[in-house]
Amino acid sequence: DMAKVLFGKAHTYEEAAEIIYRTYEYYIYRYPQKRFHGKTANQVRQEALTAVTPEQYPIAPSRRIERFWEGIEKSKAKHQAQAQQ
């Protein structure tokens, strides 16, 4: 987990809250992301707020998620076929 690696373990509620806040800050303001072409989430947001037509960063397809939904559809079709018998 990123928070544990970056900031260690929490022993109190306050420490946990601080770790969560610092992890969030790191992810938004300092972590360049491959899907944003090396920009941070904050840089992308600031550009979008000032652009007439913001740049699009579509989410890459995930075969694992596609297989999950295919399984759901197969299960639904199977149950519908059984209900019609």
N, C-alpha and C positions, 0 to 999 in steps of 0.2 A: 504494500500500500504506500502510495506516494507520501502521505503525511508522515508516516513512521520513518521512512528513509530520510526525508528532508529535515524533520524537526524532532525526532525522538518520541519517547513515550510520555503520555500524560498521567499524572498522579492525582490531579484534582479536576473539578469541573472547569475551573478557570483556565488551567493549562490545556485542557481538551479544546475549549472554545478558541484559545489563542492559536493552537495548532491548526484547527479547521480554517480560521481566518487567514493565517499565513499561507496555507496550502492553496486556498482560493485565490489569494493575491498573486501567488507565484504562477498559477495556471492561467489567470487572466492577463497579467501584465508582463510576465517574464518568460513564459514558455512558448518558444516559436513552434508552430505546428506544421507538419508536412502538408496537411490538407489545405492550409492557408498559404502555401508556398513560402514557408519560412517566417511568416508574420505571427505576431501574438494575437489572441482573441481581441484584446483591446485595440490594437492597430486596425484590425478588420472592422471593428465597430465604429471607430472614429472615421475611417474612410467612408463607410456606409452612410454615416450621418451627414457628411458633407457632399456626397456625390449625388448627381441628378439621377444616374442609373448605377446603383451599387453593383460591384463585381459579385458574381455568383460563385459559390464554393459548394458544388453539389456533393452530397455524401456518396462515397464510392460504394458500389454494390457489395454486399457480403453474402457469399455463397452459403454460409452457415445459417444466416437469417432466412435466405430464400428457401433452403431445405426445410427449415422449421415451418414456414407458412405452407409449403407444399404438403407437408405431413398433416397439417390442420385441414387443408382442403380435401385430402384423401379420406381423412377420418369423417369429415362432414358428409362426403359423398357416400361412404359406406353406411353411415347411420341413416341417411335419407333412403338408400336402397332397401335397407332392412325394414324401415317404417312402411314402405310401400308394398311389402309382401304380405 
